């Protein structure tokens, strides 16, 4: 929940400076304004991560023939994580649209119930229909590469580390090692795919209509240059990388405990 506060800084395009965005949010809604959208964020992450690990683990286990010490190719790691990501995106996109809308409500006063997750989803459904709930799907499909690269980096880091120490690739590591590998893999994945997130967020924003994705890309490049595609990169990494590292720590240790039962 603490790290979710950084969502505002990476999603709001109005202020070019980190401090400017911080002051804008605090003046409009106070301290709790930093946690606006935390409910869909928690819901989306819980559903996404749970299903993602399940689907990816099932595909990976199938490819390994039940032998976790069998090393797969880079194409397999990337392909299976991409397939899992596409399936999860179709299930959870409405939740992420709601989160974006809640984070990008600039007004100090809004309609009753609008700031709740259900109220936001209902408002989108009534005014924009099913199409509104799936805004940003096209760049979102491109963004599946973020998760795919993240899992690819993580698997390769872990395999290389264990092989370097002369151990089977499925050897269980300690908490700091999982934390470091998870955080580093997410940092690299975010840095490589961040422009898509900027495009997707702008498409989901209700305050402006950019038309097509191609027109939006041209608009950002024309008025903000290349750096416009990387606005909010640092707060996004600060929010997602540590959270991802902790997620891998919890997953690996829970997996070890359940496997021992």
C-alpha positions as a Python dict, from the first residue, in 0.01 Angstrom:
ca = {
    (1, 'X'): (0, 0, 0),
    (2, 'X'): (287, 238, 76),
    (3, 'X'): (440, 187, -268),
    (4, 'X'): (105, 240, -442),
    (5, 'X'): (127, 610, -357),
    (6, 'X'): (388, 641, -632),
    (7, 'X'): (116, 560, -886),
    (8, 'X'): (13, 924, -890),
    (9, 'X'): (356, 1048, -985),
    (10, 'X'): (389, 806, -1275),
    (11, 'X'): (31, 852, -1401),
    (12, 'X'): (-29, 1227, -1379),
    (13, 'X'): (107, 1413, -1682),
    (14, 'X'): (12, 1766, -1575),
    (15, 'X'): (317, 1849, -1368),
    (16, 'X'): (657, 1802, -1522),
    (17, 'X'): (825, 1797, -1181),
    (18, 'X'): (794, 1537, -907),
    (19, 'X'): (752, 1805, -638),
    (20, 'X'): (487, 1987, -842),
    (21, 'X'): (275, 1673, -870),
    (22, 'X'): (316, 1604, -497),
    (23, 'X'): (195, 1952, -399),
    (24, 'X'): (-95, 1940, -645),
    (25, 'X'): (-227, 1615, -497),
    (26, 'X'): (-181, 1723, -135),
    (27, 'X'): (-358, 2058, -185),
    (28, 'X'): (-651, 1897, -365),
    (29, 'X'): (-716, 1593, -145),
    (30, 'X'): (-475, 1591, 148),
    (31, 'X'): (-267, 1296, 263),
    (32, 'X'): (-522, 1033, 160),
    (33, 'X'): (-511, 1168, -194),
    (34, 'X'): (-183, 984, -239),
    (35, 'X'): (-373, 657, -192),
    (36, 'X'): (-657, 731, -430),
    (37, 'X'): (-702, 424, -647),
    (38, 'X'): (-538, 191, -395),
    (39, 'X'): (-841, -44, -390),
    (40, 'X'): (-836, -133, -762),
    (41, 'X'): (-457, -141, -741),
    (42, 'X'): (-465, -405, -465),
    (43, 'X'): (-745, -598, -637),
    (44, 'X'): (-576, -586, -977),
    (45, 'X'): (-237, -690, -843),
    (46, 'X'): (-379, -974, -633),
    (47, 'X'): (-577, -1120, -923),
    (48, 'X'): (-304, -1056, -1181),
    (49, 'X'): (-14, -1198, -983),
    (50, 'X'): (-210, -1497, -855),
    (51, 'X'): (-334, -1601, -1199),
    (52, 'X'): (-4, -1510, -1366),
    (53, 'X'): (205, -1734, -1141),
    (54, 'X'): (-51, -2013, -1178),
    (55, 'X'): (-65, -2004, -1559),
    (56, 'X'): (308, -1946, -1605),
    (57, 'X'): (395, -2219, -1356),
    (58, 'X'): (160, -2465, -1528),
    (59, 'X'): (305, -2394, -1875),
    (60, 'X'): (661, -2406, -1748),
    (61, 'X'): (601, -2733, -1562),
    (62, 'X'): (449, -2885, -1877),
    (63, 'X'): (751, -2782, -2087),
    (64, 'X'): (991, -2925, -1828),
    (65, 'X'): (804, -3252, -1811),
    (66, 'X'): (775, -3220, -1435),
    (67, 'X'): (1151, -3180, -1387),
    (68, 'X'): (1219, -2833, -1232),
    (69, 'X'): (1595, -2876, -1279),
    (70, 'X'): (1554, -2880, -1658),
    (71, 'X'): (1664, -2549, -1815),
    (72, 'X'): (1439, -2407, -2084),
    (73, 'X'): (1533, -2182, -2373),
    (74, 'X'): (1497, -1803, -2368),
    (75, 'X'): (1216, -1838, -2624),
    (76, 'X'): (1023, -2069, -2390),
    (77, 'X'): (1050, -1837, -2089),
    (78, 'X'): (946, -1537, -2300),
    (79, 'X'): (669, -1723, -2484),
    (80, 'X'): (504, -1878, -2179),
    (81, 'X'): (513, -1554, -1980),
    (82, 'X'): (367, -1368, -2281),
    (83, 'X'): (81, -1618, -2315),
    (84, 'X'): (6, -1585, -1944),
    (85, 'X'): (18, -1205, -1965),
    (86, 'X'): (-226, -1184, -2257),
    (87, 'X'): (-478, -1405, -2077),
    (88, 'X'): (-452, -1198, -1757),
    (89, 'X'): (-485, -869, -1948),
    (90, 'X'): (-823, -968, -2088),
    (91, 'X'): (-943, -1053, -1737),
    (92, 'X'): (-814, -746, -1552),
    (93, 'X'): (-808, -452, -1797),
    (94, 'X'): (-1131, -296, -1655),
    (95, 'X'): (-969, -287, -1310),
    (96, 'X'): (-664, -99, -1443),
    (97, 'X'): (-885, 146, -1634),
    (98, 'X'): (-1071, 218, -1308),
    (99, 'X'): (-743, 268, -1123),
    (100, 'X'): (-616, 511, -1388),
    (101, 'X'): (-941, 709, -1386),
    (102, 'X'): (-938, 735, -1007),
    (103, 'X'): (-577, 854, -1003),
    (104, 'X'): (-641, 1110, -1278),
    (105, 'X'): (-945, 1282, -1126),
    (106, 'X'): (-803, 1630, -1085),
    (107, 'X'): (-1117, 1794, -950),
    (108, 'X'): (-1132, 1862, -577),
    (109, 'X'): (-1501, 1773, -570),
    (110, 'X'): (-1661, 1495, -764),
    (111, 'X'): (-1987, 1313, -799),
    (112, 'X'): (-2090, 1101, -497),
    (113, 'X'): (-1966, 745, -527),
    (114, 'X'): (-1738, 828, -818),
    (115, 'X'): (-1421, 785, -617),
    (116, 'X'): (-1501, 426, -527),
    (117, 'X'): (-1386, 142, -749),
    (118, 'X'): (-1742, 30, -816),
    (119, 'X'): (-1859, 386, -877),
    (120, 'X'): (-1581, 445, -1129),
    (121, 'X'): (-1649, 117, -1313),
    (122, 'X'): (-2023, 194, -1320),
    (123, 'X'): (-1961, 544, -1453),
    (124, 'X'): (-1738, 411, -1732),
    (125, 'X'): (-1994, 143, -1824),
    (126, 'X'): (-2284, 392, -1837),
    (127, 'X'): (-2101, 659, -2037),
    (128, 'X'): (-1867, 456, -2258),
    (129, 'X'): (-1992, 100, -2249),
    (130, 'X'): (-1777, -210, -2285),
    (131, 'X'): (-1535, -25, -2510),
    (132, 'X'): (-1453, 215, -2228),
    (133, 'X'): (-1365, -70, -1992),
    (134, 'X'): (-1117, -203, -2246),
    (135, 'X'): (-950, 122, -2336),
    (136, 'X'): (-576, 85, -2376),
    (137, 'X'): (-599, -284, -2470),
    (138, 'X'): (-385, -245, -2785),
    (139, 'X'): (-85, -85, -2609),
    (140, 'X'): (-163, -319, -2320),
    (141, 'X'): (-105, -616, -2549),
    (142, 'X'): (231, -461, -2639),
    (143, 'X'): (291, -409, -2269),
    (144, 'X'): (265, -782, -2206),
    (145, 'X'): (630, -777, -2308),
    (146, 'X'): (700, -605, -1973),
    (147, 'X'): (596, -911, -1775),
    (148, 'X'): (753, -1143, -2030),
    (149, 'X'): (1089, -966, -2006),
    (150, 'X'): (1060, -951, -1627),
    (151, 'X'): (1017, -1328, -1597),
    (152, 'X'): (1280, -1391, -1862),
    (153, 'X'): (1537, -1177, -1676),
    (154, 'X'): (1442, -1335, -1343),
    (155, 'X'): (1473, -1692, -1471),
    (156, 'X'): (1804, -1619, -1644),
    (157, 'X'): (1948, -1441, -1337),
    (158, 'X'): (1851, -1732, -1112),
    (159, 'X'): (1975, -1999, -1356),
    (160, 'X'): (2307, -1820, -1409),
    (161, 'X'): (2357, -1760, -1036),
    (162, 'X'): (2296, -2124, -945),
    (163, 'X'): (2504, -2253, -1236),
    (164, 'X'): (2789, -2019, -1141),
    (165, 'X'): (2792, -2177, -795),
    (166, 'X'): (2776, -2530, -942),
    (167, 'X'): (2422, -2603, -821),
    (168, 'X'): (2102, -2727, -992),
    (169, 'X'): (1907, -2435, -1137),
    (170, 'X'): (1607, -2503, -910),
    (171, 'X'): (1814, -2466, -590),
    (172, 'X'): (1628, -2256, -335),
    (173, 'X'): (1793, -1920, -262),
    (174, 'X'): (1774, -1693, 43),
    (175, 'X'): (1552, -1385, 82),
    (176, 'X'): (1811, -1116, -14),
    (177, 'X'): (1900, -1308, -331),
    (178, 'X'): (1537, -1343, -444),
    (179, 'X'): (1472, -981, -351),
    (180, 'X'): (1769, -857, -555),
    (181, 'X'): (1687, -1068, -861),
    (182, 'X'): (1318, -977, -854),
    (183, 'X'): (1389, -605, -813),
    (184, 'X'): (1658, -597, -1082),
    (185, 'X'): (1449, -794, -1332),
    (186, 'X'): (1154, -556, -1287),
    (187, 'X'): (1376, -248, -1317),
    (188, 'X'): (1518, -367, -1650),
    (189, 'X'): (1175, -468, -1781),
    (190, 'X'): (1017, -132, -1688),
    (191, 'X'): (1302, 67, -1842),
    (192, 'X'): (1272, -130, -2166),
    (193, 'X'): (894, -103, -2204),
    (194, 'X'): (799, 221, -2027),
    (195, 'X'): (690, 418, -2339),
    (196, 'X'): (396, 181, -2388),
    (197, 'X'): (274, 256, -2035),
    (198, 'X'): (275, 629, -2103),
    (199, 'X'): (73, 574, -2421),
    (200, 'X'): (-170, 338, -2249),
    (201, 'X'): (-226, 574, -1956),
    (202, 'X'): (-293, 871, -2184),
    (203, 'X'): (-547, 666, -2382),
    (204, 'X'): (-729, 569, -2061),
    (205, 'X'): (-745, 926, -1932),
    (206, 'X'): (-1094, 1075, -1945),
    (207, 'X'): (-991, 1443, -1959),
    (208, 'X'): (-858, 1438, -2315),
    (209, 'X'): (-941, 1251, -2633),
    (210, 'X'): (-634, 1176, -2840),
    (211, 'X'): (-817, 966, -3097),
    (212, 'X'): (-604, 682, -3226),
    (213, 'X'): (-290, 544, -3064),
    (214, 'X'): (-86, 659, -3366),
    (215, 'X'): (-212, 1015, -3325),
    (216, 'X'): (-128, 1006, -2953),
    (217, 'X'): (229, 890, -3021),
    (218, 'X'): (274, 1172, -3273),
    (219, 'X'): (129, 1427, -3028),
    (220, 'X'): (359, 1323, -2744),
    (221, 'X'): (664, 1328, -2970),
    (222, 'X'): (573, 1666, -3122),
    (223, 'X'): (511, 1853, -2797),
    (224, 'X'): (724, 1663, -2544),
    (225, 'X'): (994, 1495, -2750),
    (226, 'X'): (1148, 1156, -2675),
    (227, 'X'): (1160, 1231, -2302),
    (228, 'X'): (781, 1260, -2303),
    (229, 'X'): (763, 883, -2336),
    (230, 'X'): (966, 846, -2016),
    (231, 'X'): (780, 1090, -1789),
    (232, 'X'): (736, 935, -1445),
    (233, 'X'): (988, 655, -1507),
    (234, 'X'): (1172, 699, -1176),
    (235, 'X'): (864, 696, -948),
    (236, 'X'): (729, 403, -1146),
    (237, 'X'): (1047, 203, -1083),
    (238, 'X'): (1046, 306, -716),
    (239, 'X'): (687, 179, -689),
    (240, 'X'): (701, -143, -890),
    (241, 'X'): (1056, -278, -856),
    (242, 'X'): (1066, -324, -474),
    (243, 'X'): (709, -458, -478),
    (244, 'X'): (804, -708, -747),
    (245, 'X'): (1111, -817, -551),
    (246, 'X'): (894, -880, -243),
    (247, 'X'): (639, -1066, -455),
    (248, 'X'): (904, -1310, -577),
    (249, 'X'): (1032, -1358, -220),
    (250, 'X'): (682, -1446, -98),
    (251, 'X'): (608, -1666, -400),
    (252, 'X'): (931, -1866, -387),
    (253, 'X'): (905, -1928, -13),
    (254, 'X'): (535, -2018, -26),
    (255, 'X'): (608, -2251, -317),
    (256, 'X'): (885, -2418, -116),
    (257, 'X'): (657, -2466, 186),
    (258, 'X'): (367, -2604, -18),
    (259, 'X'): (600, -2835, -211),
    (260, 'X'): (726, -2981, 118),
    (261, 'X'): (373, -3076, 231),
}
